[in-house]
Amino acid sequence: RGAMYSIAQRAEHIWEGVSSATTRSRPIINTRDEPHADAERFRRLHVIVGDSNMSEYTSFLKVGATALLLRMMEDPSVVLRDLTLENPIRAIREISHDITCRRRVRLASGREASAFEIQSEYLERAQRFADHNDLNEEEKRALAMWEHCMDGIEQDPLTLDREVDWVIKYHLLERYKAKHQIELSDPRAALLDLQYHDVNQNRGVFYLMQANGLVERILDDRDVETAIEQPPQTTRAKLRGDFVRQAKEKKRDYTVDWVHLKLNDQAQRTVLCKDPFLAQDDRVDALIDSL
């Protein structure tokens, strides 16, 4: 068939629905027991099927919608219909190859539904949840963006050329093909595909489009610059950031990961931060004071 455009490049490299593997046979959901927190209280949902996005809008929407659905799943009053896919590996490939978003796939129940129909059901339940529960500002914004994108997909997915990564890149490649009279199989098209995802802001094609106002933004450059130096102030990232900053200033040898704050030049000087949502800890304060 030659080269064809895929919505999700990652879909081509997923071979299992659920698995503890990450490299040998990539699953949609990884179940390796690494909560990076207190295992008695927390579990980590490790979804590794998603593409890495360039669009701020796409990133905010996918994380926000997922977070809202997880909140709903943890609410015993919310009942979600079983929409399990019969063969998730085949289904995500078939969905990825259909830019109309109308391709129907078989569910475990025997009925068929398109990705749009499945998303519509989840969105409708999220809207009902929002009617009876208080959402924070991020959840409200994610829900509004979700509604906007679903309206766009219902009319024509290709109209979301400022919001959704795969649509933005699709139009970019189509314009390039038309200008240079080439096919998608041409190496120049593959190069442009890679250049779209270049994270160097001085040469990455996406960032050139962003600088010219061709895509939607969630942040401004000042937000990004601040986040490089200042971690979130409502999670344990604040504890890590405070420790790293002080250790660097005092020129101390240290090791930091998700949970551990460790001074390498002192025996038994390690603090475990097992609560991801704890932004103040007397033990960390004492460790910093000891520097």
N, C-alpha and C positions, 0 to 999 in steps of 0.2 A: 504493500500500500504506500510505501514511501513514508517520509516524515509527516507526522500529524501533531497538532497542538493539543497539549494536555492541560487541563485545569490545574492538576496537582502533580508535580513531578515526583513527589515522594510516593505517590500511590503505586508507581511502577516497581518500587523496591520494598514493599511490605508483603510478607509471606505468611503471617499468622495473625489471628485475631487477638489472642491474649497469650503472652509468653514471658518467661523470665529472661530470655535472651535479648541482646541489644545489637549485636553485630553479626553473629552467625546467621540468624534468621529473624529479621526485624518484625516485631508485632505492631498492631495498632496501639495496644496498651501493654506497657511493660509492668510486670508484677514483681520484679526483684525487690526483696524486702530491705529497702533503704529509706526509711522515713525521714532521715536527717533531722530527727526530733525525738521526743520521748515516745517510744514505741507503745507505751501503755495508753497514750492519749491521742496520738496522731498517726495517720497513714498518708502516704504520698501518692496521689494519682499521677502516674507518669505516662502521659499521652505522647507518643513519639511518631505519630503518623503525619503530623502537620508539616507543611512547608515553612521555611523561614521567610517571613514577610519583610518587605521594604516599606510598605504603606503603613503609616501610623494609624490610619482609619481602620484598615483591615486587622492590624494587631490588637487595637483596642476592642474592636467588635468581637473577635474570636475569643479573647480572654474574658471579656465582660459577659458574653452570652453563656460561656461555659461556667463561669462563677455563679451566675444566676441559676442555671440548671442544677448545679451541685447544691446550692442552698435549697432549692425545691425538693431535691431527692432526700435531703436530711430532714425535711418537714414531714412528720408522719401523716399529716392531713392531706398531703398531695399524692394522688395516685396517677401514675403515668402508664398509658397503654403500652404493651410490649411491642416494640418495633424492631426486634432483633432481626438482623439480616440472615438469610439462609446460608449464604456464602459471602462473608464480608470481604474477603480478598478479591474475589471476582467482581463484587459489587462496586468497590471503590475504584477499580480500573474502568469499569463500564461507565460509571458516573464521571470520572475524570476525562473520558474521551468525548463527552457530550456537552458542547458549549451552549446548547439550548436549555440545559438543566431539566429536560423532560424525559430522559431515558428512565424507564421503569425497571426496577430490580425486584427480585423475589425475597419476601420476608420469610422467617421461620414458620410463621402461621400459614403459609401457602399463598397468601394474597400478594399482589404486586403494588409497588408505590414508587414514585420518583423521589429524588433527593429533595426537590421542592416541596412535595407533599409531606414528606417526613418532617422537614424543617417547619412547615406550616403548622403541623400539629404541635410541635414543641413550642413554637412561638405563641400559638393560641393559649396553651396552658400557662406560659409565662405571663401573658397579658392578664389572664384571670388571677394568677398569683399576685400580680402587682395591684389589682383592684382591691385585694383584701389584706395586703401587707405593706408595711412601710419599706420603701426602697431607698438606699442612699443615692447620692447624686450620680456616682459612677454607674450604678445599676440602672437608674433612670435613663442616663445617656446611652448606655449600651442597648437598652430595650428600644429606644427611639431609633437608633442606628440600625438595629436588626429589622425593625418594621420597615424602615426606608429601603433597605437592601432587598427585602422580600417583595416589596411593591415593585421595585425595579426589575427583579428577576421575573415576576409574573408578567410584566409588560414586554420586556426584552432585556436579558442579562447584559447585553453589550452596551446598554446605556449607562452602566455603572463605571464609566471610564475615568472617574476621578476618585473613586472610593475603594475599589476592589483590585487587588494586585493582579490577578490573572487577566482581568479585563483590560487594565491599563497596559499590561505587557502585550496582550493580544493585538490591540490597536497599534501599538508601537511597531510590532513586527509586520503587521499588514501594511502600514504606511511605508516601511522600509522596503518590503518586497515590491510594492507598486512602483516606488521611486527607482529602484535598481533593476526591475524586471527579473527577479530571481524567484526561485521556489523555496519552500521552507527547508528543504534538504540542503540548501547551499550553506557552506561553512560560515559565510558571513552572517547568516541568520542565527546560527548557533553561537557565534561570537557575541552578537548583540544580546542574545538571551543571557549569556554570562555577564556581560557588561551592565545589564539592568540591575543585577544583584551585587555589583561591586560596592563594598562598603566605604571605599575611599570617597569622601565627599567632593574631592576636587576633580574626579574623573568618572565616578559612577553615573550611569545614564539616568537612573531614578532620581538621584539628587539634582541633576541638571533640570529634569522636569519639575521637580519640587521648587527649585530656585526660580523657575519661570512661572510659577503659579498654576501648573497644569494638573496638580493633584490636591486632594483635601489634606489638611493638617489638623492634628489634635493639639500639638504643642507648638511653642515657638523656640527659636534657637537659644534664648536665655534659659528656658526650662531645661533644655538638654545640657547646656553648659553647667548649670547648677547641679544637675543630677550626677554629673561626672565626679564632682567633688563632695557632694553631700548626699548620703544615703537616705532612704525613707526614715522618717523620725518616729514611726509608730510600730516598728517591728525590731527584731533583734539585729537587723542590719545596722541600726544606730549604734548598738553596743560594739559590733565589729568595727564600724567606721571610727568610733571614738578611740578604740584600742589601737588600731592600726596607725591613726594619725599621731597619737601620743608616743607610740613605740618608735615611729620613724623620727620624730623630733628628738627623742632621747637616744637615738642610734642604738636601739636594742635589737637583738636577734629574736625573731618571733615567727610563729606559724599560726595560720588562721584557716579554718575551713567552715563548713556550714554550722558546725556545733562547737568546735574547740577554739579557744583563745589560749595560746601557749607562749610562754617565754622560754626560749630554748637554752638560755644560759643559767637558768635556775631550776633545780630539781623540784618536782611537785608544784610547779607554778602553772597549772592549767585550770581553766574554768570551762565547764560545759554549759552551753546555752541551749537547753532542750526545748524551750518554748519559743516557737517562731514569732509569737505576737507579744513578747515581753521586751519592752524598750528601755526598762530601767531595772538594774540588778546591782545590789550592794556588793556582791562578790566581784563583779567587773569593775566597779568603782574602786574597790580595794586593790585590785590588780593594777589598775592604772596609777593609783596613788603610789604603788611600790616602785614604779619606774624611776 
